[in-house]
Amino acid sequence: MSTKLRWTIAVLMSATIFRAQTVLFLPTVEMFGGIAPDAWFAPWFSDAILGFMVPVMVYLFWRRRGIAVWGVLVIYNAVGAFDYATGLATQWTDSMPAEMASATTVYLGISVFMVCELIALALLFHDDVIAHFSDGKG
C-alpha cells in the first residue's frame, strides 16, 4: 500500500474523532431536561462511542494486519457512515434547536464527515489495501 494511500485513509478516519464531543450534548436532550429532541439521544450516543473508538481504529489500521483487522475497519467505517446518515435523518425529522446550531451547520457538518467516512470505506476496498491486510504485502 502506498504511503499516500495509507495517510489518506488515516487522515479521513482521524477527522471523524470530532464525533466524540457529542457525549457533551447528551444532557441537552429533553429526557434529561434539555432543549434537544429525545430523537437525538441515539445518534449522539452512538457518535460518542464511535468517536472514542477512532484512535483504536487508526492504531489497528497502522499497526496490525490480517483479514480480520481489515474486516473490522470496513465494518467500523460502514457503521460510522450509517450513523451519520441517521444523524441527517434525525435533523430532517426532529431538528436540533436553533439555540444549539443552525440547520445549515448541522446538515453541512454531518454531510462532510459522512463523506470522509464513505471515502475511507471505499479506499479500504482498493486492491493494494486488501493485499496489505490479507497477505502482508504492500
ZADO-1210 file (C-alpha; in nm, 4 decimals, padded with zeros to 6 digits):
<atoms>
<atom x="00.0000" y="00.0000" z="00.0000" code="MET" pos="1"/>
<atom x="00.1430" y="00.3372" z="-00.0943" code="SER" pos="2"/>
<atom x="00.2314" y="00.5920" z="00.1718" code="THR" pos="3"/>
<atom x="-00.0092" y="00.8415" z="00.0143" code="LYS" pos="4"/>
<atom x="-00.2978" y="00.5956" z="00.0296" code="LEU" pos="5"/>
<atom x="-00.2088" y="00.4996" z="00.3860" code="ARG" pos="6"/>
<atom x="-00.2041" y="00.8627" z="00.5007" code="TRP" pos="7"/>
<atom x="-00.5246" y="00.9468" z="00.3146" code="THR" pos="8"/>
<atom x="-00.7196" y="00.6708" z="00.4867" code="ILE" pos="9"/>
<atom x="-00.5685" y="00.7518" z="00.8271" code="ALA" pos="10"/>
<atom x="-00.6500" y="01.1236" z="00.7962" code="VAL" pos="11"/>
<atom x="-01.0050" y="01.0567" z="00.6771" code="LEU" pos="12"/>
<atom x="-01.0660" y="00.8209" z="00.9665" code="MET" pos="13"/>
<atom x="-00.8995" y="01.0592" z="01.2136" code="SER" pos="14"/>
<atom x="-01.1154" y="01.3507" z="01.1015" code="ALA" pos="15"/>
<atom x="-01.4196" y="01.1785" z="01.2472" code="THR" pos="16"/>
<atom x="-01.2804" y="01.1961" z="01.6021" code="ILE" pos="17"/>
<atom x="-01.4833" y="01.5145" z="01.6447" code="PHE" pos="18"/>
<atom x="-01.7932" y="01.2988" z="01.6857" code="ARG" pos="19"/>
<atom x="-01.6681" y="01.2094" z="02.0352" code="ALA" pos="20"/>
<atom x="-01.7675" y="01.5577" z="02.1523" code="GLN" pos="21"/>
<atom x="-02.1332" y="01.4623" z="02.1185" code="THR" pos="22"/>
<atom x="-02.1066" y="01.2986" z="02.4604" code="VAL" pos="23"/>
<atom x="-02.1311" y="01.6570" z="02.5875" code="LEU" pos="24"/>
<atom x="-02.4653" y="01.7027" z="02.4081" code="PHE" pos="25"/>
<atom x="-02.6374" y="01.4098" z="02.5812" code="LEU" pos="26"/>
<atom x="-02.7524" y="01.6162" z="02.8830" code="PRO" pos="27"/>
<atom x="-02.9287" y="01.8556" z="02.6440" code="THR" pos="28"/>
<atom x="-03.1940" y="01.6058" z="02.5304" code="VAL" pos="29"/>
<atom x="-03.5463" y="01.6567" z="02.6636" code="GLU" pos="30"/>
<atom x="-03.5464" y="01.3369" z="02.8747" code="MET" pos="31"/>
<atom x="-03.2655" y="01.4928" z="03.0797" code="PHE" pos="32"/>
<atom x="-03.4352" y="01.8345" z="03.0989" code="GLY" pos="33"/>
<atom x="-03.2657" y="01.9865" z="02.7948" code="GLY" pos="34"/>
<atom x="-03.3959" y="02.1534" z="02.4798" code="ILE" pos="35"/>
<atom x="-03.2905" y="01.8992" z="02.2161" code="ALA" pos="36"/>
<atom x="-03.5498" y="01.6460" z="02.0971" code="PRO" pos="37"/>
<atom x="-03.5134" y="01.2996" z="02.2501" code="ASP" pos="38"/>
<atom x="-03.4611" y="01.1655" z="01.8965" code="ALA" pos="39"/>
<atom x="-03.1032" y="01.2969" z="01.9182" code="TRP" pos="40"/>
<atom x="-03.0122" y="01.0667" z="02.2092" code="PHE" pos="41"/>
<atom x="-02.9325" y="00.7589" z="01.9975" code="ALA" pos="42"/>
<atom x="-02.7328" y="00.9400" z="01.7242" code="PRO" pos="43"/>
<atom x="-02.5309" y="01.1324" z="01.9824" code="TRP" pos="44"/>
<atom x="-02.4710" y="00.8257" z="02.1978" code="PHE" pos="45"/>
<atom x="-02.3505" y="00.6188" z="01.9022" code="SER" pos="46"/>
<atom x="-02.1439" y="00.9149" z="01.7791" code="ASP" pos="47"/>
<atom x="-01.9680" y="00.9327" z="02.1141" code="ALA" pos="48"/>
<atom x="-01.8885" y="00.5613" z="02.1109" code="ILE" pos="49"/>
<atom x="-01.7626" y="00.5713" z="01.7519" code="LEU" pos="50"/>
<atom x="-01.5624" y="00.8867" z="01.8232" code="GLY" pos="51"/>
<atom x="-01.3870" y="00.7295" z="02.1211" code="PHE" pos="52"/>
<atom x="-01.3053" y="00.4294" z="01.9003" code="MET" pos="53"/>
<atom x="-01.1229" y="00.6400" z="01.6372" code="VAL" pos="54"/>
<atom x="-00.7768" y="00.6148" z="01.7987" code="PRO" pos="55"/>
<atom x="-00.8152" y="00.2367" z="01.8285" code="VAL" pos="56"/>
<atom x="-00.9230" y="00.2033" z="01.4648" code="MET" pos="57"/>
<atom x="-00.6377" y="00.4236" z="01.3401" code="VAL" pos="58"/>
<atom x="-00.3948" y="00.2214" z="01.5513" code="TYR" pos="59"/>
<atom x="-00.5270" y="-00.1035" z="01.4020" code="LEU" pos="60"/>
<atom x="-00.5007" y="00.0456" z="01.0547" code="PHE" pos="61"/>
<atom x="-00.1359" y="00.1488" z="01.1050" code="TRP" pos="62"/>
<atom x="-00.0024" y="-00.1343" z="01.3160" code="ARG" pos="63"/>
<atom x="-00.1956" y="-00.4535" z="01.2557" code="ARG" pos="64"/>
<atom x="-00.2522" y="-00.6804" z="00.9593" code="ARG" pos="65"/>
<atom x="-00.4831" y="-00.9635" z="00.8800" code="GLY" pos="66"/>
<atom x="-00.8101" y="-01.0026" z="00.7013" code="ILE" pos="67"/>
<atom x="-00.9958" y="-00.9834" z="01.0350" code="ALA" pos="68"/>
<atom x="-00.8448" y="-00.6391" z="01.1012" code="VAL" pos="69"/>
<atom x="-00.9438" y="-00.5277" z="00.7515" code="TRP" pos="70"/>
<atom x="-01.2967" y="-00.6556" z="00.8188" code="GLY" pos="71"/>
<atom x="-01.3166" y="-00.4648" z="01.1470" code="VAL" pos="72"/>
<atom x="-01.2054" y="-00.1462" z="00.9689" code="LEU" pos="73"/>
<atom x="-01.4633" y="-00.1960" z="00.6939" code="VAL" pos="74"/>
<atom x="-01.7406" y="-00.2588" z="00.9455" code="ILE" pos="75"/>
<atom x="-01.6357" y="00.0379" z="01.1600" code="TYR" pos="76"/>
<atom x="-01.6406" y="00.2782" z="00.8657" code="ASN" pos="77"/>
<atom x="-01.9670" y="00.1382" z="00.7285" code="ALA" pos="78"/>
<atom x="-02.1383" y="00.1695" z="01.0666" code="VAL" pos="79"/>
<atom x="-01.9908" y="00.5179" z="01.1041" code="GLY" pos="80"/>
<atom x="-02.1278" y="00.6298" z="00.7679" code="ALA" pos="81"/>
<atom x="-02.4663" y="00.4796" z="00.8539" code="PHE" pos="82"/>
<atom x="-02.4593" y="00.6648" z="01.1851" code="ASP" pos="83"/>
<atom x="-02.4013" y="00.9931" z="01.0022" code="TYR" pos="84"/>
<atom x="-02.6952" y="00.9109" z="00.7732" code="ALA" pos="85"/>
<atom x="-02.9046" y="00.8551" z="01.0864" code="THR" pos="86"/>
<atom x="-02.7967" y="01.1982" z="01.2086" code="GLY" pos="87"/>
<atom x="-02.9099" y="01.3550" z="00.8813" code="LEU" pos="88"/>
<atom x="-03.2455" y="01.1767" z="00.9087" code="ALA" pos="89"/>
<atom x="-03.2824" y="01.2895" z="01.2686" code="THR" pos="90"/>
<atom x="-03.2150" y="01.6501" z="01.1694" code="GLN" pos="91"/>
<atom x="-03.4797" y="01.6138" z="00.8977" code="TRP" pos="92"/>
<atom x="-03.7453" y="01.4720" z="01.1307" code="THR" pos="93"/>
<atom x="-03.6527" y="01.6289" z="01.4680" code="ASP" pos="94"/>
<atom x="-03.4458" y="01.9394" z="01.4019" code="SER" pos="95"/>
<atom x="-03.1894" y="02.0433" z="01.6522" code="MET" pos="96"/>
<atom x="-03.2950" y="02.3671" z="01.8248" code="PRO" pos="97"/>
<atom x="-03.1578" y="02.6830" z="01.6628" code="ALA" pos="98"/>
<atom x="-03.0090" y="02.7785" z="02.0017" code="GLU" pos="99"/>
<atom x="-02.7729" y="02.4839" z="01.9654" code="MET" pos="100"/>
<atom x="-02.6863" y="02.5055" z="01.5945" code="ALA" pos="101"/>
<atom x="-02.8356" y="02.6247" z="01.2688" code="SER" pos="102"/>
<atom x="-02.9865" y="02.3647" z="01.0395" code="ALA" pos="103"/>
<atom x="-02.7284" y="02.4525" z="00.7739" code="THR" pos="104"/>
<atom x="-02.4432" y="02.3907" z="01.0159" code="THR" pos="105"/>
<atom x="-02.5888" y="02.0560" z="01.1215" code="VAL" pos="106"/>
<atom x="-02.6532" y="01.9331" z="00.7673" code="TYR" pos="107"/>
<atom x="-02.3164" y="02.0554" z="00.6385" code="LEU" pos="108"/>
<atom x="-02.1147" y="01.9224" z="00.9310" code="GLY" pos="109"/>
<atom x="-02.2731" y="01.5796" z="00.9272" code="ILE" pos="110"/>
<atom x="-02.2503" y="01.5572" z="00.5473" code="SER" pos="111"/>
<atom x="-01.8806" y="01.6480" z="00.5330" code="VAL" pos="112"/>
<atom x="-01.7852" y="01.3860" z="00.7909" code="PHE" pos="113"/>
<atom x="-02.0111" y="01.1259" z="00.6298" code="MET" pos="114"/>
<atom x="-01.8289" y="01.1825" z="00.3003" code="VAL" pos="115"/>
<atom x="-01.4933" y="01.1371" z="00.4810" code="CYS" pos="116"/>
<atom x="-01.6183" y="00.8093" z="00.6228" code="GLU" pos="117"/>
<atom x="-01.7508" y="00.6901" z="00.2854" code="LEU" pos="118"/>
<atom x="-01.4254" y="00.7766" z="00.1074" code="ILE" pos="119"/>
<atom x="-01.2235" y="00.5920" z="00.3737" code="ALA" pos="120"/>
<atom x="-01.4582" y="00.2954" z="00.3341" code="LEU" pos="121"/>
<atom x="-01.4204" y="00.2961" z="-00.0445" code="ALA" pos="122"/>
<atom x="-01.0403" y="00.3205" z="-00.0174" code="LEU" pos="123"/>
<atom x="-01.0344" y="00.0169" z="00.2111" code="LEU" pos="124"/>
<atom x="-01.1538" y="-00.1801" z="-00.0920" code="PHE" pos="125"/>
<atom x="-00.8549" y="-00.0657" z="-00.3021" code="HIS" pos="126"/>
<atom x="-00.6594" y="-00.3695" z="-00.4237" code="ASP" pos="127"/>
<atom x="-00.3388" y="-00.2527" z="-00.2530" code="ASP" pos="128"/>
<atom x="-00.5145" y="-00.2123" z="00.0796" code="VAL" pos="129"/>
<atom x="-00.6770" y="-00.5532" z="00.0630" code="ILE" pos="130"/>
<atom x="-00.3429" y="-00.7092" z="-00.0338" code="ALA" pos="131"/>
<atom x="-00.1729" y="-00.5301" z="00.2551" code="HIS" pos="132"/>
<atom x="-00.4144" y="-00.6776" z="00.5076" code="PHE" pos="133"/>
<atom x="-00.4681" y="-01.0175" z="00.3500" code="SER" pos="134"/>
<atom x="-00.1165" y="-01.1356" z="00.2705" code="ASP" pos="135"/>
<atom x="00.1105" y="-00.8827" z="00.4325" code="GLY" pos="136"/>
<atom x="00.2344" y="-00.7248" z="00.1089" code="LYS" pos="137"/>
<atom x="00.2219" y="-00.3549" z="00.0349" code="GLY" pos="138"/>
</atoms>
